[in-house]
Amino acid sequence: MISGDRSLLQGKKSTFWYTLEELSRHWERVDIICPRIAKGELRRANETRNSQLAIRNFPENVFFHPSPWPLLLQSRWIAKKGKELIAAHHHDVMTAHEYPPFYNGRGAERLARATGVPYALEIHHVVGYPVASSLAERIGRWMSFRYLARDARDARAVRIVNREVRDVLMRMGVPEEKIAIVPSFYLDVKLLAAESPRERRYDVVTCARLVENKGLCELLTAIASISEVSLLIIGDGPLRPTLEGRAKALGIATRVTFAGWLPSREDVVSALRSARVFVMNSKSEGGPRSALEAMACGLPVIATRVGVMPEVLVDGVNGIFTDGSPDDLRTKIVHLLEHETVRHQLGTEAKKILDRFERQRLIRDYADFLKNLSGRGWNARSHL
């Protein structure tokens, strides 16, 4: 697995951890090549583990290989380390999580040509699509439209997670027959279906990485226009100081709680259940999983039409769509907070999402997709 995610090496029990926990059951060995992490982060991870590279709170057949080199040389590291690993362990298939500036795909292409091991590109969303929220996203979108079709040329398949990305890739020139929709919204039925009455301490909750494309500034503006309404923000990221400053400037600092990064999925679910309404105001997404988890918890969800949401949310039946503007958010938040019966009806329908995205079944489908890609089917044993 060629990935940019090194959260486990930073000591975080992230979404990636939960994926690997189940995915590893389908393989004898999983190797993950990722970018380097700062010495301080690796040192903190080392303090909590006994193995040579990382914390050992993940399966014993999963191995991380962070680069010792700068990100500019990541594709070279992928090819070098990948050849060593394939020579030693005879991997059957590779998968590369791809996004600008496309060093994972370039490294996978070089490695496949050198070893003959087939690979899939994974594109969970197109950066800056449908709306770019920063100059960096506009550049990323431009790069994607210019490069992804060429990037996909040597891949055996392109794994995507929703129809929105399929349609965009086809417009870019990626052949439809090469595209496979294999959802990655792994919902833990045991955790999410359990009835756990909670005090509703907050009116509104959102859960996201705190970056520009999540539409959080607009959400804060909407909250400021509704008297006595409280907001819980779960997640962390580079935009947090800006958001905290904006909450103060709007005079709502006492009504907005920044929970930060929560250490486990159980903690996230508990926090979601402490609110009456969930809002997902992103301008571009692959999922997001957090909105689906909120639906599975029985929360009424207000969401923008991005990622997988147009495929799963029926407006007025199991959630409500928003155009993402402060005025529209305000109108819909007020409507739900003032009508408990509507909240209950939407939440009851929303919970049915669990039947569609059950974690074990979807991860088995993902493993089967990769095994079939290898040409060895069920005989495939190792995965890079």
C-alpha positions in Angstrom: 0.0 0.0 0.0 1.5 3.3 -1.1 0.0 6.0 1.0 0.5 9.5 2.3 -1.2 8.6 5.6 1.4 8.2 8.4 -1.1 8.9 11.3 -0.3 5.6 13.0 3.4 6.5 13.1 2.3 9.7 14.8 0.6 7.7 17.5 -3.0 8.3 16.3 -5.7 5.7 16.2 -7.1 7.1 13.0 -9.6 6.0 10.4 -6.6 4.3 8.7 -6.1 2.2 11.8 -9.7 0.9 11.7 -9.3 0.0 8.0 -6.1 -1.9 8.6 -7.4 -3.7 11.6 -10.0 -5.5 9.4 -8.1 -5.4 6.0 -5.1 -7.3 7.5 -7.3 -10.3 8.2 -7.5 -10.9 4.4 -3.7 -11.0 3.8 -0.6 -12.7 5.1 1.3 -9.5 4.9 0.6 -5.8 4.3 3.5 -3.3 3.7 2.8 0.4 3.7 5.3 2.8 2.1 4.6 6.4 3.3 6.4 9.8 3.5 8.8 10.5 6.3 7.6 11.9 9.6 9.4 14.5 11.8 11.9 13.1 14.2 9.9 14.4 17.2 6.8 12.6 16.0 8.7 9.3 15.5 10.3 9.7 18.9 6.9 10.1 20.6 5.7 7.1 18.7 8.8 5.1 19.7 8.1 5.8 23.3 4.8 3.8 23.1 6.0 0.8 21.1 8.4 -2.2 21.1 9.0 -2.7 17.4 11.7 -1.0 15.4 9.6 1.4 13.3 6.3 2.3 14.9 3.8 1.9 17.6 2.4 -1.6 17.7 -1.2 -0.8 18.2 -1.9 -2.2 14.8 -2.0 -5.8 13.4 1.3 -7.8 13.6 1.3 -8.5 9.8 1.2 -4.8 8.9 4.6 -3.0 8.4 5.3 0.7 7.8 8.2 2.0 5.8 8.5 5.8 6.1 10.8 7.5 3.8 14.1 8.9 5.2 14.1 11.5 2.3 12.2 14.7 1.6 8.8 14.5 0.0 10.3 15.7 -3.3 12.0 12.3 -3.6 9.0 10.2 -2.5 8.5 8.5 -5.8 12.1 7.5 -5.9 11.7 6.1 -2.3 8.6 4.2 -3.4 10.5 2.5 -6.2 13.6 1.7 -4.2 11.9 0.4 -1.1 9.2 -1.3 -3.0 11.7 -3.3 -5.1 13.4 -4.4 -1.9 10.1 -5.5 -0.3 8.8 -7.3 -3.4 12.2 -9.2 -3.7 11.9 -10.3 -0.1 8.2 -11.1 0.2 6.9 -11.6 -3.4 3.9 -9.3 -3.2 0.9 -10.1 -5.4 -0.6 -6.6 -5.8 -0.1 -3.0 -5.0 -2.4 -0.1 -4.4 -1.5 3.6 -4.5 -3.6 6.4 -2.9 -3.3 9.2 -5.5 -3.6 13.0 -5.3 -1.6 16.0 -6.3 1.4 16.2 -6.8 1.0 12.5 -7.8 4.2 11.2 -6.3 2.5 8.0 -5.2 1.3 7.2 -8.7 4.6 8.0 -10.3 6.4 5.7 -7.7 3.9 2.9 -8.3 4.3 3.1 -12.1 8.1 2.9 -11.8 7.8 0.0 -9.4 5.3 -1.9 -11.5 7.5 -1.6 -14.6 10.5 -2.8 -12.6 8.8 -5.8 -10.9 5.7 -6.7 -13.0 3.5 -6.5 -9.9 0.1 -4.9 -11.0 -1.3 -1.9 -9.1 -4.5 0.1 -8.6 -4.7 3.8 -8.3 -7.1 5.0 -5.6 -8.7 8.3 -6.1 -11.1 9.1 -3.2 -11.9 12.6 -4.4 -10.7 15.1 -6.9 -9.0 18.0 -5.1 -11.0 21.2 -5.4 -14.0 19.6 -7.1 -16.7 20.7 -7.4 -15.6 23.9 -5.5 -12.0 24.9 -4.8 -11.7 26.8 -1.5 -8.1 28.0 -1.9 -5.4 28.7 -4.4 -3.8 25.4 -3.6 -7.0 23.6 -4.4 -7.4 25.4 -7.6 -3.9 24.4 -8.6 -4.6 20.8 -7.5 -7.8 20.7 -9.5 -6.0 22.0 -12.6 -3.2 19.5 -12.2 -5.7 16.7 -11.8 -7.6 17.5 -15.0 -4.3 17.7 -16.9 -2.6 14.6 -15.4 -4.9 11.9 -14.0 -5.9 10.3 -17.3 -2.2 9.8 -18.1 -1.6 8.7 -14.5 -4.2 6.0 -14.8 -2.8 4.6 -18.1 -0.5 2.0 -16.6 -2.6 1.1 -13.6 -4.5 -2.1 -13.8 -7.6 -0.4 -12.4 -8.7 2.9 -10.7 -10.5 2.5 -7.5 -13.0 5.2 -6.6 -15.5 5.5 -3.8 -18.5 7.4 -5.3 -20.2 8.1 -8.6 -19.2 11.8 -8.6 -15.5 10.9 -9.0 -16.4 8.3 -11.7 -18.1 11.0 -13.8 -15.2 13.4 -13.4 -12.6 10.9 -14.3 -14.5 9.9 -17.4 -14.6 13.5 -18.5 -10.8 13.6 -18.0 -10.4 10.7 -20.3 -10.0 7.7 -18.0 -11.7 4.7 -19.7 -14.9 3.7 -17.9 -13.9 0.0 -18.0 -10.9 0.8 -15.9 -12.9 2.5 -13.1 -14.2 0.4 -10.2 -16.5 1.9 -7.5 -15.4 0.2 -4.2 -16.8 2.3 -1.3 -14.6 3.0 1.7 -17.2 4.2 4.1 -16.7 1.5 6.7 -19.4 1.7 9.4 -19.0 -0.3 12.6 -22.5 -1.8 13.1 -21.8 -3.0 16.6 -20.7 0.5 17.7 -23.1 2.6 15.8 -26.3 0.5 16.2 -26.0 0.3 20.0 -28.6 2.3 21.8 -26.8 4.7 24.1 -28.9 7.5 25.5 -26.9 10.7 25.9 -27.6 14.1 27.3 -27.9 16.4 24.3 -25.5 19.0 25.5 -25.0 20.7 22.1 -27.5 21.9 19.5 -25.2 21.3 16.5 -22.2 19.2 15.9 -19.7 18.9 13.0 -16.7 16.5 12.6 -13.9 17.3 10.1 -10.3 18.1 9.6 -10.1 21.9 10.2 -9.1 23.1 6.7 -10.6 25.6 4.3 -12.7 23.3 2.2 -14.9 22.1 5.1 -17.0 25.3 5.0 -16.6 25.9 8.7 -16.4 29.7 8.5 -19.8 29.7 6.9 -21.1 27.5 9.7 -19.8 29.8 12.4 -21.5 32.7 10.7 -24.7 30.8 10.6 -24.4 29.9 14.3 -23.7 33.5 15.2 -27.1 34.5 13.6 -29.1 32.1 15.8 -29.3 33.1 19.5 -28.4 30.7 22.2 -27.5 27.9 19.8 -24.3 25.9 20.7 -21.9 24.2 18.4 -19.4 21.3 18.9 -16.5 21.0 16.5 -14.8 17.7 16.5 -11.4 17.5 14.8 -8.2 19.4 14.4 -6.1 21.0 11.7 -4.2 24.1 10.5 -7.4 26.3 10.3 -8.2 25.9 14.1 -6.5 29.2 15.2 -8.4 31.1 12.5 -11.7 29.5 13.4 -11.2 30.2 17.1 -10.4 33.8 16.3 -13.5 34.0 14.1 -15.7 32.6 16.9 -14.4 35.3 19.2 -14.9 38.1 16.6 -18.5 36.9 16.1 -19.1 37.0 19.8 -19.9 33.3 20.0 -16.7 31.9 21.6 -18.7 30.7 24.7 -21.2 28.9 22.4 -18.6 27.0 20.3 -16.6 24.1 21.7 -13.5 22.9 19.9 -13.1 19.3 21.0 -9.9 18.7 18.9 -8.7 15.3 17.9 -10.5 12.5 19.8 -8.4 9.4 20.4 -10.8 6.7 19.4 -13.9 6.0 17.2 -15.8 5.3 20.4 -15.0 8.9 21.6 -16.1 10.4 18.3 -19.5 8.5 18.3 -20.1 9.5 21.9 -19.5 13.1 21.0 -21.8 12.9 17.9 -24.6 11.6 20.1 -24.2 14.6 22.4 -25.8 16.9 19.8 -29.3 17.3 18.2 -28.2 18.1 14.6 -25.2 17.2 12.5 -23.9 19.6 9.8 -21.5 18.7 6.9 -20.8 21.9 5.0 -17.8 20.7 2.8 -17.1 22.2 -0.7 -15.4 18.9 -1.9 -15.3 15.4 -0.4 -14.9 11.8 -1.1 -17.4 10.8 1.6 -17.4 12.0 4.1 -17.5 9.1 6.6 -18.3 11.5 9.5 -21.7 12.4 8.0 -22.5 8.7 7.4 -21.6 7.9 11.0 -23.8 10.7 12.2 -26.7 9.3 10.1 -26.0 5.8 11.5 -26.3 7.3 15.0 -29.7 8.5 14.2 -28.8 12.2 13.9 -30.6 14.4 11.4 -28.0 15.6 8.9 -27.7 18.8 7.0 -25.2 18.3 4.1 -23.9 19.9 0.9 -24.3 17.9 -2.4 -20.7 16.6 -2.5 -19.0 13.3 -2.4 -21.2 10.3 -1.7 -24.0 12.4 -0.1 -26.1 12.7 -3.3 -26.1 8.9 -3.5 -27.3 8.3 0.1 -29.2 11.4 1.2 -32.8 11.9 0.1 -33.8 15.5 0.8 -36.5 15.7 3.4 -36.5 11.9 4.0 -33.3 10.9 5.7 -31.6 14.3 5.8 -31.6 17.8 4.3 -29.4 19.4 1.6 -27.9 22.9 2.0 -26.2 25.1 -0.5 -23.6 25.9 2.1 -24.3 29.6 2.5 -24.7 31.0 6.1 -28.3 32.0 5.4 -29.4 28.6 4.1 -27.6 26.9 7.0 -29.3 29.2 9.4 -32.8 28.5 8.0 -32.3 24.7 8.1 -30.7 24.5 11.5 -33.5 26.6 13.0 -36.1 24.4 11.3 -34.7 21.2 12.8 -34.1 22.6 16.2 -37.7 23.9 16.4 -39.3 20.7 15.2 -38.4 17.7 17.3 -40.8 15.4 15.3 -39.0 16.2 12.1 -35.6 15.5 13.7 -36.8 12.1 14.9 -38.3 11.2 11.5 -35.1 12.1 9.6 -32.9 10.4 12.2 -34.9 7.2 12.1 -34.6 7.0 8.3 -31.0 8.0 8.4 -30.0 5.0 10.6 -30.8 2.6 7.7 -27.5 3.7 6.2 -25.9 1.0 8.3 -27.3 -1.7 6.1 -25.4 -0.2 3.1 -22.0 0.4 4.4 -21.3 -2.4 7.0 -17.6 -2.4 7.7 -16.6 -6.1 7.5 -18.5 -6.6 4.2 -17.1 -3.5 2.5 -13.5 -4.3 3.5 -13.9 -7.8 2.3 -15.1 -6.4 -1.0 -12.0 -4.2 -1.1 -9.7 -7.1 -0.4 -11.5 -9.2 -3.1 -11.1 -6.3 -5.6 -7.3 -6.2 -5.0 -7.0 -10.0 -5.1 -8.8 -10.2 -8.4 -6.5 -7.5 -9.7 -3.5 -9.6 -8.9 -4.7 -12.3 -11.3 -4.3 -14.9 -8.5 -7.7 -14.4 -6.9 -8.1 -16.1 -3.6 -4.5 -17.3 -3.8 -3.1 -13.8 -3.4 -1.4 -13.5 -0.1 0.6 -10.2 0.2 -0.3 -6.7 -0.5 1.9 -3.6 -0.9 
